[in-house]
Amino acid sequence: MRVGFDARWYNHSGVGAYVGGLLPGLAAVSRDIDLVVYADPGNPVPGLDRLPLTVIPVHAAKYSLGEQIELSRRARADKLDIFHSPFFAVPIGTSCPIVVTVHDLIPFLFRIYPWPKQAMIKMAYRMAALRARHVIADSENTARDVQCILGVPIERITAIHLAPGESFNHTQGHGDLESLEEKYAVRPPYVVLASARNWRTKNLETGLEAVSRAHHTTGAAFQTVVYGPPDGINVLHAEDRWSNLNLRQTGYIPAGDLAMLFRHARAFLMPSLYEGFGLPIVEAMACGCPVITSNGGSLQEIAGDGAQVFAPFDAQGMAAGIAGMIKNQENFEHWRAAALRRAADFTWEQAAQQTISIYHRIHDQFSSAGGA
């Protein structure tokens, strides 16, 4: 069986982590599959040259008529049995079955783009759902959204969890603390929050309020470290509004440095209104970082017994959770151990095996139907 995988979407987002994590897993466990990877020559996925697969550059721009023509032509020329798109942008003209991965349906639930762009993205999701022979969702929660919002029959949807990358582990390196201070002016004790362009759905304001209340409750001096773009911090005037935060902004932070940040944190707080999976909480747990999160979207499903979970706007409850991490070492160790146990449930090898089982099922169905 020949499977084409569209790796052009590799970047520093959750989709990029999916591409970068799943491809090595597929290459490692796919004994009877020829994997053909379509890559952006200007943004290659690291390490593919060391894997048993074929990499073919695609030069057409994303979201263009050119990509539709080039990918459809490549699917025929490469004699693909299945084409896997890790994003909602799928080639329309291919004759082989398409598997598409849906990470979340945020554009259907929140206003995060100007109206014309949001409408186009929603249309693209609907087109992908119609075109796909099977949809892989990052979580059971997202699978339900795909069924309810996009109308995909449940028998055509499979939930397959993501996993942390190799950088995210609890092994502390020599010189970690010196590196954190030198690069980011960060020193323990501190708690970590994530921001993003869509900082409102990340519920950054409630997160900062919870940390501020924890400062007031404990009377302890600790830093508040926010990684990601500064948009939300600037709009909220966070440094003026919560002057007790002892705020540190890192901006974008490489995976290795983020893992180092998690390993030495007292807690990672992620109070999102909605997540299709919530990869950062798994990454933090894999580093032995106690996690405090919300029940928005898939987060409670992914957190399991490995984190403290609150309603998205329960700033007081989250503040109490943070305070427990700062003031009580026994409590900290309890949630650190719980985090590591839960993180062990997520591996790319398992995700790859489940994905390959989807390929086989769709290939068998397509073959038995005479290629219809």
N, C-alpha and C positions, 0 to 999 in steps of 0.2 A: 504494500500500500504506500502510495506517495502522498505526503501531506505538505501543503504549502502553508507557511506561517508568515503573516505580515508583521515583521519586526520594525517597520519604519516608525512605529509609535513609541519607541524607546526614548525616554527622557527622565527627568527627575521627579515625575509625578507617581501616583499609585499605579497607573497604567505601565509606566516605565519599569517599576519594580516587578510588576507581573511578567512583563516580557523578559527582563533580565534574570528573573528567578526560575520561570517555567522552562525556558529553552534548554538550559543545562540539564534540568530534570528530565525533560523529554528525551534528550540525546542519551542520557545515562540508562534509561529503562526501555527504550523503544528498540526491541530486538528485531522486529519484523516491519519496521517503518523506515522509509527513506524520507528524511526531513529536508525540505527545501525552504530556506529562509530568505525572504525578500527584505533587503536592508536599505536604509538611507545611507549612501556612501559618505555623506557629510556628517552623519551621526551614528556610527556603527555601534552595535552592542559589544561591549568588551568581552574578550575571551572566546568569541565564536570560532576563531581560527584554530582553537585547540580541541574542538568538538567534532564528532563524526556526523557532519551534516554538510549540505551544499548551501553556500551563500551567494545570492544573486542580487546585484545592485538594481534598484529602481530609481530612476532619475526624475520621473514626473513629480510635480508638486502635489502635496496632500490636498484633498478636497477639490481636485481639478478633474476636468474631462480627460486630460492626459493620463491621469492615474487609472481611470476606469479602463481606458483603451489598453494601457500597458499591462495592467494586472490581468485583464481578461485574455490578452494575447499570451502572456507568460503561463497562465493556467493551462491553456491548450498546448503550448509548445513543451511544457514540462510534464505533460500527461498526469496532471494531478487527479487524485481520487477524492481529495477533500481540501478545502481551503479554510484556514482558521484565521479569523480576524479578531485581535485582542481588544478591539474598540468598535464603536458603533458604525464607523465608516467602512462599508463593505463594497466589494466589486459587484456590479449588477449583471455584467455580461458573461460570467463564468457558467459553464455547463455542469460543473461538479458541485456536489453539496457543499454548503457553507455552514461552518460552526462559528458563532460569534459570542464573545464574552462581554457581558454587561456588568459593569462594576457598580453602578448606582443609577438611579433615575432622578437625581437632584433637580434637573431642569423642569421636571413635571411637578415638583413639590415646592420649589422656592424660586423666586425671581432673582437670578444671579447675573443675567446678561441683559443688554438692551433688547427690547421686544423683537425686532426683526431677527437678531441672531438667535435668541431663545426659541423662536418659532421654527427656524431652520434646523436647529439641533433636535428639537422634538420630532420634526418630520423625518430626520435622518434615523433616529431611533426606531420610529415606526416602520420605515423602509427596511432597516436591518432585521427587525422582528419578522416581517413578511418574507424576506429573502432567506432567512436562516432555516436550515433543516433542524438545527438544535441550538439552544441558548445555554451557555454556561453562566451561572450567576455566582458572585463572590460569597454569597451567604444565603441561608434559607429566607431571611428577611427580603433580600433583593429578589430572590426567586418569586416570592409572593407578589412583589411589586411588578415584576415582569408579567406575571399572569394577570393581575388585576388592572394594571395601567395599559399595558401593550396588548393584552388579550391573547397571549401565547398559551396554548394548552399546556397543562402541567406536565403531560408526558413528554413534552419537547423541551423541558427545562431541567437542568441538573445544577445543584449547588455544590461548588468545590471551593473550599477555603484556600486563601493565600497563605504565605509563610514568610518569616523574616529572612533577610539575606544573611550571608555568612558573617558579615561585619558585626551583626547583632548577637553577641554572646556575653556571658557574665565573667569572662576571663579578663581581669584587670591588668593593663599593661604598665610597665615601669615608666614613670614620667607622665602618666595621664594627667595628674593634677597640675603639674607644671605647664603642660601643654594647654590645658583649659584656661589657665590664668593668662598665659602669654597671648593666646589667640583671641580670647573672648572676654577677658577680665572677669572670669567666672571662678568662684572658689566656694567650697562647701561651708556651711549647709546651703542648699538651694532646692527649689522646686522648678519643674519645667512645664511650659505650656507650648502648644503649637498654634501658629497663625497661618493664614493663607490669603490669597486674593479674595476668596469668599469667606472672610473672617466672621461675617454675621452668622452664617450657618455653622461655623466652628464655635459660635457662642463665646467668643473671646471676652466680651464684656462681663458675662457672668463668671467666667473663669478668673478674671482679674479681681472681681469683687470678692470671690471666695478666698483668694489668696490674701487680700487686704484684711478680711475678717479674721483669717488665721493669724496674721501678724498681731492684730489687736487682742485676740484671745490668748495667745501664748506669751506675748511680750518678748518673743525671741527675735534675734536678728538673723535673717536669712535672705538670700537673694531670690528674685523671681526672674527666671531665664525664659525668654520667648524666642523661639526659632521660627524662621519663615519670613516672608515679606513684611515690611513695616506698616502697610496700609492701615490696618485696624488700630495699631498703637497710635498712629498719627491722628486718625479721625477721632478717636476717643479721648485724645489729649491725656493719655494714660499717666504720664509722669507728673502732670499737674493735678489730675483728678485723684490719683491714689499715690500720694507722695511717700507713703510708708512702704511701697513695694520693693525698694532697692532694686530697680529694674535693670536688666541686662538684655539687650537685643543682639542676636547673633546674625540676623539675616539668613540667607540660604546657608546650610551647613552640610558638608559632605557626609556620606553614610558612616564612615569610620569615626568622624568627630561626633556625630549624633549618638552613636553607640557609646562612645566615651562619656558623653554628657549624661546619658541615661544611667550608666553604670555607677556614677557617683552621686546621683540625685536622691533626695529623700522621698520624692514622689513625682509622678507624671500625671498631670491633670488634663483630661480631654472631655469637656462638657458639651460636645457637639449636639446640635438639634437633630442631625441625621447623618449617618454614615452607611455606605453600601457594604463596607467591611470594617474599616477602622484599623488599617495596617499599623499605624504608629503605636497602638496599645500593645499589639503583639510584639513589635520590635522592642518596646520598653520592657515588657515582661521577660523577653528572652535575655535581656541584659540584667535581670534581677532587680528591676526598678519597680517599686510598688506603684500600682495604677489606681487612679480615682477617675471614674468616667460617668457618663450619663447612660440612660436607657434609650437614647435616640437612635432610630433605625436599627441597625444590626448590632450595636455595641454591647447590649446585654448578652446576646447570643455568643459573641466572640469572647467577651470577658469571662463568661462562665463563673467558676468559683475562684478565679485568679485575681479579681479586682473588686474594689468597692464601687457600687453602682448607685446613682442617685437620679432623680428626675432632673431634666436639663436646667431648670431655673432654681433648683434647690441650692442656692449659694451657701446657706447656713450649714446644710448637711455636708457639702463638700469641704467647707472650712473646717468642720469638726474632723473630717477625715485627714486633712492636711495637718492639722494640729496634732493628731495622734501620731503621725509619722515624724514630726519634728521633736516632740517631747518624750515619746515613749519608745525606747529602743526595742523592747520586746514586741511591741505592736509592729514596728518597722520590720523586724526579722520575720514575723508571722506572714506579713503580706509580701515580703520579698520571696519567701519560700513558695507561697501560693502562686505568685507570678511565674516562677520558674517551672512549676509543675504544669501550669496551664499552657505555657509557651511550647512545651514538649509535644503538644497535640497537633502542632502546625509544622509540616515539613513540605518542601518542594517535591521531594520524591513521591510522597503520597499524592500531592496535587497532580503530578505528572502521570502517575499510574491511573488515577481516576479520569484524567483527560484522554488518555490513550484508549481507555475502555469506551469512551464516547465515540472516538474515531471508529473503532471496530464496529460498534453498534450501528452507526450511521452508514458505514460502508456496506455492511451486510444488508441493511434495509434497502439501500439504493440498488445494490446488485440484484437482490431477489425481486425487486420491482422492475427489473430490466432497464435500469438507468433512468427511470422516469422521475 
